[in-house]
């Protein structure tokens, strides 16, 4: 049976005097192409926000049209929304976890007001100064994180639809850079493009098979066209 996120964690912190709680989540960690996108959402310290955001949950469990509808409500109701994106080349250089942390840190800098506490899906951000609560499956448990998951997912999906025009043939608007059979077939036909994460095994193996990839002394993946 599906469960919905609640205000349990927000209510605990509101009771302690924290009013600006930033929920944080990302989209695109597992994709083969495109940026990893993170969002930070500060909801008003008002228990009525749960009713106004009815239907907000883990973005992966929602249909695209429903995510778009809820995105508009979240942006309207939130105290502040910030988004950060880290591109594929940085993911290859840093690794996906470090890149995700950077995207989250960037999203926080784009908030209109500074947070007092961070509610984060799964990760911790050790380089940031704010108190933090990390929640496993936070997008299914915490309303602020669920709202951030929808903002991140919708933002990234829109970005991949735009990039589909610049990199035709891969079907980015359809699969959003994830490793679907359609995407794999397009890669076999066209080869990787600049949006692809060359450190990810399916892409790396394709470059290696063509003799186009090497690992330099800083651990960065680069490629040549011979």
Residue, then its C-alpha position, 0 to 999 in steps of 0.5 A: x500500500x502506498x504511503x504519502x509524505x507527512x509533516x512529521x519532521x517539519x513539525x518537530x523542527x518548527x516546535x524547536x524554533x526552526x522556521x526555514x527548513x529546506x527540503x533537498x532532493x535530486x533527479x538524474x543520478x542514474x541517467x546515462x546522459x545529461x546533468x544531475x539536477x537538485x532542488x531545494x524547497x522551503x515550505x511555509x511553517x504552516x500545517x495547512x501546507x499539507x492540504x494545499x500540497x495534497x498529492x505531492x509525493x515521490x516524483x518517481x511514483x507520479x505521472x508526468x502530467x501530475x508532476x507538472x501540475x504539482x510543480x506549479x502548486x509547489x512554486x506558488x506555495x513555497x517560501x523559496x525554491x532553488x535549483x542547481x545542475x551539474x553537467x555530465x563532464x563534471x559528473x565524470x570528473x567528480x563522481x556522481x555522489x560528489x556531483x550530487x552534493x554540488x548540485x544540492x549546494x548550488x540549489x541552496x545558494x539559489x534560494x531567496x532566503x537562507x535556510x536554518x536546517x536542511x532535510x535531505x534525501x539520503x545524503x549528508x552535505x558535510x561541507x555546508x554549515x547548516x544543521x542537517x537531517x538525512x532521511x532514507x527514502x525521504x521523498x516518500x516520508x517528508x513533504x519538504x523533500x517530496x516537494x524538492x523531488x518534484x521540482x528537481x524531476x520536472x526541471x530536469x525533464x524540461x531540460x532534456x526535452x530542450x536538449x533533444x532539439x540540440x542532439x536529435x536522434x537519441x530520444x532524450x525527450x522520451x527517456x530523459x537520458x536513462x538507459x532504456x532499450x531505445x537509448x541503447x539502440x540510439x547509442x549503438x547507431x550514433x555513438x555517444x554525444x557530449x551529454x553522455x557520462x563517459x564514466x558510466x559503464x555502458x558509455x565507457x565500454x562503448x568508448x573503449x570498444x572504439x578506442x576513444x577513451x583513456x583515464x588520465x592521471x587525475x582520474x578524469x575521463x577524456x576521449x579522442x576522435x581518431 
